[in-house]
């Protein structure tokens, strides 16, 4: 397997999205950015990312709705959905799981943590 992942960053804050994309690019991943729910769904259909880093508070469709729709898509392989959000109570974690999100991380997430998670994802057969 290639060390490069196809990653979609779904984040409505331009500075955060750019910072995440630059970090992932330095790790040799192919990165796209979507700033709202509808744009994320278009990108997912077009690029079929390996990993989606998903903010939950988004314009258009929120991250939970995006996750539900992704899980209903007929993709060649299901992406790994990682919520990167400020939402941190037990109900938020439950809602993420119910929507099909694989991992719920509370912001701020350190660059080292994010890179380590992606390396771990790469090392597991899919």
Buried (B, 14 or more C-beta within 10 A) or exposed (E): EEEEBBBBBBBBEEEBBEBBBEBBEEBEBBBBBBBBBBBBBEBBEEBBBBBBBBBBEBEBBBBBBBBBBBBEEEEEEBBBBBBBBEBEEEEBBEBBBEBBBBBBBBEEBEBEEBBEBBEEBBEEEE
